[in-house]
Amino acid sequence: MSVFVTQLFNGLSLGSIMLFIAIGLAITFGLMGVINMAHGELIMVGAYATYVVQQFFAQYAPQSMDYYYVIAIPVSFFVSALLGLGLEKSLIHHLYHRPLDSLLATWGVSLILQQMARTIFGAPNVAVLPPEWLDGGVHVAGMVFPYKRLFILAFVAVSIFVLYMYLNKTAAGRRIRAVTLNRDMAACLGISTQKVDAYAFAIGSGFAGLAGCALTLLGPIGPTIGTYYIVDAFMVVILGGVGKVIGTVLGAFGIGLIGTLTEYSTSATMAKVITFALIIVFLQWKPSGLVSMKTRSLD
C-alpha cells in the first residue's frame, strides 16, 4: 500500500510539473493556433530570472535569502510575459495563418535565446538553492513527501485557480474565450482580436516563466532546460484538447500517473514508449482530445 501511495504521489507530482509547462502553451496554441517552438526557452527565461533574483539577494540582502523565492515568482512571470509580448508584437503577429512559417521562426528564436543564455550565464548548468523552509519533507507511515514537491503541487493548484477565475470572471478573460471559440464573430462584435492575441500570448509566456521558476526547485538549470519539456508540453495540450484548460489539466495528470505507474513495473524508457503508444491509440479513437471544444462553427 505504501508503494502504491508513493507512486501515486510521484505521478501527481510529475503531472503537476507537466501541467505547469503545458498550460501556457494551451493558451497560445489553443487561441491562435501558433506552434510556438520557443515555449521551452520562455521556461528557461523564467528559470534564469529566478537565478538572477537569488544572486541579487545573496549579494545585497543575504539576511533575507529565505524570502528570495517569494520575489522570484512574480519576477519570472513578468520577465517571460514581457518577452512573449515583444515576440508577439514583433514577429508572431505577422505570421498568423502561416503555421510552417511560425514554426520555423519560433524555432529560430529558440536557438537565439539559447545562445544568449550561454553568452550571459555560460554553457554549464547553474544551481538555484531552494529556501531553507522547503528542505525536508512530511513523514507519514514510513513514507516521505518532500516539501518541494508539495509546494509545487500547491503552486500549480493556485495558479490554475487564478487562471480559471481570470478566464471566466473578468471581461478580459471572457474576450479571450470568445476569440478562441469564434474569432470572426468576436471581431464583428467589436473585440480587438489583435489586442486579445497579444495579451493572451503574454499570459501564456508568463505561465511558462512560472514553470521555469518551479523547475529550479528540482535541480540545476541550463540553456537547454526548455528543450527537454517542449515535446511533453505539446503532447499534453493535444491529448487534453486544444483550447480547453480543463482538458490540459486532465491530460497532464493522466500522463503523469500512467508514466509513473508503468515506470515502476518496467523502466523509464519503456514507460515513455508505453505512454506514447497509449496516447496515439486514444487519439485515433478521439482525435479532438479528452475535452473537445464546443462551437457553432461549421468547420
C-alpha positions as a printed NumPy array, in Angstrom:
array([[  0.   ,   0.   ,   0.   ],
       [  2.834,   2.386,   0.866],
       [  4.491,   1.696,  -2.501],
       [  1.223,   2.428,  -4.324],
       [  0.697,   5.685,  -2.405],
       [  4.274,   6.739,  -3.111],
       [  3.903,   6.05 ,  -6.831],
       [  0.571,   7.877,  -6.845],
       [  2.197,  10.902,  -5.237],
       [  5.077,  10.751,  -7.73 ],
       [  2.55 ,  10.615, -10.582],
       [  0.66 ,  13.635,  -9.254],
       [  3.942,  15.475,  -8.793],
       [  5.069,  14.704, -12.354],
       [  1.622,  15.64 , -13.659],
       [  1.708,  18.984, -11.858],
       [  5.072,  19.82 , -13.44 ],
       [  3.828,  18.831, -16.904],
       [  0.68 ,  20.884, -16.345],
       [  2.699,  23.945, -15.411],
       [  4.828,  23.519, -18.524],
       [  1.853,  22.987, -20.843],
       [ -0.726,  25.454, -19.518],
       [  0.891,  28.468, -21.183],
       [  1.151,  26.59 , -24.463],
       [ -2.513,  25.609, -24.174],
       [ -3.467,  29.285, -24.117],
       [ -1.384,  30.36 , -27.119],
       [ -1.791,  27.213, -29.226],
       [ -5.499,  26.972, -28.477],
       [ -6.227,  30.637, -29.148],
       [ -4.013,  31.45 , -32.122],
       [ -3.029,  28.052, -33.486],
       [  0.615,  29.148, -33.364],
       [  3.141,  26.321, -32.986],
       [  5.47 ,  28.146, -30.614],
       [  8.748,  26.229, -30.6  ],
       [ 10.241,  28.93 , -28.355],
       [  7.928,  27.987, -25.477],
       [ 10.701,  25.926, -23.879],
       [ 13.053,  28.907, -23.985],
       [ 10.435,  31.05 , -22.216],
       [ 10.574,  28.415, -19.475],
       [ 14.353,  28.856, -19.489],
       [ 13.949,  32.624, -19.128],
       [ 11.773,  32.139, -16.041],
       [ 14.341,  29.765, -14.554],
       [ 17.222,  32.173, -15.133],
       [ 15.136,  35.062, -13.759],
       [ 14.845,  33.056, -10.532],
       [ 18.601,  32.507, -10.56 ],
       [ 19.241,  36.248, -11.003],
       [ 16.939,  37.078,  -8.088],
       [ 18.783,  34.538,  -5.94 ],
       [ 22.155,  36.07 ,  -6.848],
       [ 20.842,  39.568,  -6.107],
       [ 19.655,  38.546,  -2.639],
       [ 22.888,  36.654,  -1.964],
       [ 24.935,  39.764,  -2.74 ],
       [ 22.793,  42.592,  -1.387],
       [ 20.441,  41.018,   1.176],
       [ 21.951,  37.748,   2.451],
       [ 19.959,  38.002,   5.673],
       [ 16.731,  37.704,   3.627],
       [ 17.684,  34.692,   1.492],
       [ 14.739,  32.706,   2.841],
       [ 12.389,  35.107,   1.044],
       [ 14.067,  35.406,  -2.332],
       [ 11.84 ,  32.737,  -3.888],
       [  8.698,  34.692,  -2.991],
       [ 10.082,  37.633,  -5.007],
       [ 11.299,  35.358,  -7.815],
       [  7.773,  34.083,  -8.581],
       [  6.307,  37.391,  -9.868],
       [  9.644,  38.401, -11.403],
       [  9.811,  35.206, -13.501],
       [  6.203,  35.706, -14.616],
       [  6.601,  39.325, -15.718],
       [ 10.007,  38.863, -17.374],
       [  8.726,  35.974, -19.51 ],
       [  5.414,  37.76 , -20.166],
       [  7.157,  40.922, -21.403],
       [  9.467,  38.867, -23.601],
       [  6.46 ,  36.991, -25.004],
       [  4.61 ,  40.246, -25.629],
       [  7.576,  41.646, -27.53 ],
       [  7.897,  38.418, -29.509],
       [  4.212,  38.507, -30.458],
       [  4.295,  42.168, -31.498],
       [  7.5  ,  41.955, -33.491],
       [  7.296,  38.514, -35.114],
       [  4.355,  36.199, -34.486],
       [  1.757,  38.87 , -35.215],
       [  2.849,  38.794, -38.861],
       [  2.722,  35.004, -39.159],
       [ -0.872,  34.163, -38.263],
       [ -2.444,  31.546, -40.562],
       [  1.061,  30.571, -41.691],
       [  1.822,  27.588, -39.431],
       [  5.003,  26.419, -41.147],
       [  6.47 ,  29.914, -41.153],
       [  5.608,  30.44 , -37.494],
       [  7.12 ,  27.063, -36.591],
       [ 10.407,  27.878, -38.318],
       [ 10.503,  31.431, -36.975],
       [  9.88 ,  30.449, -33.355],
       [ 12.423,  27.628, -33.67 ],
       [ 14.955,  30.229, -34.789],
       [ 14.002,  32.411, -31.827],
       [ 14.56 ,  29.447, -29.505],
       [ 18.104,  28.996, -30.855],
       [ 18.803,  32.716, -30.42 ],
       [ 17.572,  32.677, -26.81 ],
       [ 19.653,  29.598, -26.023],
       [ 22.783,  31.242, -27.391],
       [ 22.046,  34.442, -25.468],
       [ 21.749,  32.404, -22.27 ],
       [ 25.099,  30.728, -22.982],
       [ 26.684,  34.126, -23.602],
       [ 25.317,  35.713, -20.43 ],
       [ 25.367,  32.835, -17.932],
       [ 27.754,  30.354, -19.554],
       [ 27.169,  26.908, -21.021],
       [ 27.407,  24.868, -17.768],
       [ 24.314,  24.413, -15.656],
       [ 23.849,  26.665, -12.644],
       [ 22.258,  25.712,  -9.337],
       [ 19.394,  27.543,  -7.696],
       [ 19.389,  26.791,  -3.98 ],
       [ 15.863,  26.397,  -2.612],
       [ 14.997,  28.345,   0.549],
       [ 15.504,  26.534,   3.829],
       [ 11.782,  26.308,   4.537],
       [ 11.468,  23.933,   1.573],
       [ 14.076,  21.493,   2.889],
       [ 12.898,  18.191,   4.33 ],
       [  9.509,  16.576,   3.966],
       [  6.407,  15.193,   5.628],
       [  6.818,  11.696,   7.127],
       [  3.672,   9.587,   7.091],
       [  3.682,   5.819,   7.851],
       [  7.256,   5.382,   6.688],
       [  6.711,   7.457,   3.533],
       [  8.353,  10.816,   2.835],
       [  6.615,  13.564,   0.868],
       [  9.198,  16.282,   0.09 ],
       [  8.207,  19.853,   0.831],
       [  9.44 ,  20.899,  -2.631],
       [  7.018,  18.568,  -4.406],
       [  4.151,  19.543,  -2.094],
       [  4.911,  23.206,  -2.719],
       [  4.883,  22.684,  -6.499],
       [  1.501,  20.914,  -6.221],
       [  0.076,  23.82 ,  -4.226],
       [  1.745,  26.349,  -6.564],
       [  0.142,  24.714,  -9.6  ],
       [ -3.274,  24.489,  -7.919],
       [ -3.259,  28.189,  -7.019],
       [ -2.059,  29.202, -10.497],
       [ -4.756,  27.15 , -12.24 ],
       [ -7.415,  28.604,  -9.94 ],
       [ -6.25 ,  32.16 , -10.676],
       [ -6.23 ,  31.424, -14.429],
       [ -9.718,  29.903, -14.241],
       [-11.082,  32.94 , -12.391],
       [ -9.416,  35.263, -14.895],
       [-10.831,  33.474, -17.941],
       [-14.344,  33.092, -16.539],
       [-14.915,  36.05 , -14.203],
       [-13.199,  39.005, -15.875],
       [-14.081,  40.907, -19.032],
       [-10.59 ,  40.43 , -20.479],
       [-10.733,  36.692, -19.845],
       [-14.148,  36.362, -21.455],
       [-12.817,  38.172, -24.525],
       [-10.045,  35.574, -24.761],
       [-12.624,  32.782, -24.572],
       [-14.792,  34.49 , -27.198],
       [-11.905,  34.798, -29.646],
       [-10.955,  31.169, -29.006],
       [-14.481,  29.975, -29.791],
       [-15.16 ,  32.115, -32.864],
       [-12.61 ,  34.707, -33.913],
       [-14.64 ,  36.188, -36.777],
       [-17.795,  36.628, -34.732],
       [-15.834,  38.159, -31.848],
       [-14.298,  40.662, -34.273],
       [-17.767,  41.508, -35.64 ],
       [-18.926,  42.264, -32.092],
       [-16.178,  44.836, -31.624],
       [-13.496,  42.811, -29.849],
       [ -9.988,  43.776, -30.904],
       [ -8.612,  40.343, -31.734],
       [ -5.1  ,  41.727, -32.171],
       [ -5.031,  43.011, -28.574],
       [ -6.512,  39.745, -27.309],
       [ -3.834,  37.783, -29.158],
       [ -1.058,  39.929, -27.702],
       [ -2.334,  39.76 , -24.114],
       [ -3.058,  36.037, -24.334],
       [  0.409,  35.334, -25.693],
       [  1.906,  37.392, -22.865],
       [ -0.113,  35.454, -20.268],
       [  0.892,  32.123, -21.782],
       [  4.527,  33.211, -21.797],
       [  4.208,  34.329, -18.175],
       [  2.969,  30.889, -17.163],
       [  5.966,  29.399, -18.965],
       [  8.133,  31.617, -16.766],
       [  6.358,  30.314, -13.658],
       [  7.07 ,  26.774, -14.868],
       [ 10.756,  27.646, -15.119],
       [ 10.642,  29.1  , -11.619],
       [  9.135,  25.842, -10.318],
       [ 11.702,  23.695, -12.163],
       [ 14.552,  25.401, -10.297],
       [ 13.396,  23.54 ,  -7.168],
       [ 14.078,  20.17 ,  -8.797],
       [ 17.651,  20.559,  -9.994],
       [ 20.196,  22.722, -11.838],
       [ 19.171,  24.78 , -14.848],
       [ 20.902,  25.422, -18.167],
       [ 20.356,  26.959, -21.615],
       [ 18.651,  23.796, -22.91 ],
       [ 16.326,  23.15 , -19.975],
       [ 13.265,  24.004, -22.065],
       [ 14.218,  21.601, -24.859],
       [ 13.579,  18.613, -22.587],
       [  9.978,  19.641, -21.989],
       [  8.669,  21.094, -25.254],
       [  7.56 ,  17.719, -26.68 ],
       [  5.794,  16.8  , -23.445],
       [  4.057,  20.177, -23.454],
       [  2.606,  19.681, -26.94 ],
       [  1.671,  16.11 , -26.037],
       [ -0.324,  17.284, -23.01 ],
       [ -2.1  ,  20.037, -24.952],
       [ -3.104,  17.763, -27.846],
       [ -4.232,  14.967, -25.54 ],
       [ -6.281,  17.304, -23.37 ],
       [ -7.969,  19.066, -26.272],
       [ -6.766,  22.225, -27.967],
       [ -8.064,  25.376, -26.281],
       [ -9.51 ,  23.706, -23.154],
       [ -7.768,  24.363, -19.836],
       [ -9.63 ,  21.564, -18.048],
       [ -8.518,  19.157, -20.774],
       [ -4.908,  20.225, -20.258],
       [ -5.267,  19.547, -16.528],
       [ -6.685,  16.066, -17.132],
       [ -4.1  ,  15.276, -19.802],
       [ -1.15 ,  16.339, -17.652],
       [ -2.17 ,  14.342, -14.589],
       [ -3.194,  11.367, -16.728],
       [  0.185,  11.239, -18.463],
       [  1.983,  11.742, -15.148],
       [  0.155,   8.885, -13.431],
       [  0.466,   6.473, -16.37 ],
       [  4.164,   7.235, -16.804],
       [  4.984,   6.792, -13.107],
       [  2.988,   3.59 , -12.621],
       [  4.38 ,   1.928, -15.769],
       [  7.919,   3.051, -14.934],
       [  7.688,   1.246, -11.563],
       [  6.953,  -2.089, -13.237],
       [  9.197,  -1.633, -16.319],
       [ 11.823,   1.084, -16.908],
       [ 11.908,   4.8  , -17.678],
       [ 12.415,   4.205, -21.407],
       [  9.652,   1.613, -21.678],
       [  7.326,   3.821, -19.631],
       [  7.821,   6.615, -22.175],
       [  7.154,   4.224, -25.07 ],
       [  4.009,   2.823, -23.45 ],
       [  2.721,   6.319, -22.656],
       [  3.239,   7.482, -26.255],
       [  1.576,   4.33 , -27.601],
       [ -1.477,   4.783, -25.368],
       [ -1.797,   8.433, -26.419],
       [ -1.609,   7.508, -30.119],
       [ -4.283,   4.825, -29.687],
       [ -6.514,   7.232, -27.758],
       [ -6.193,   9.997, -30.363],
       [ -7.068,   7.513, -33.091],
       [-10.314,   6.896, -31.234],
       [-10.95 ,  10.517, -30.192],
       [ -8.915,  12.968, -32.303],
       [-10.329,  16.033, -30.538],
       [ -8.745,  15.01 , -27.226],
       [-10.176,  14.431, -23.781],
       [-12.279,  17.61 , -23.807],
       [-13.473,  18.876, -27.171],
       [-14.284,  22.474, -27.984],
       [-17.993,  23.24 , -28.307],
       [-18.575,  25.685, -31.147],
       [-21.218,  26.662, -33.685],
       [-18.677,  26.785, -36.467],
       [-19.445,  24.547, -39.446],
       [-15.749,  23.728, -39.822]])
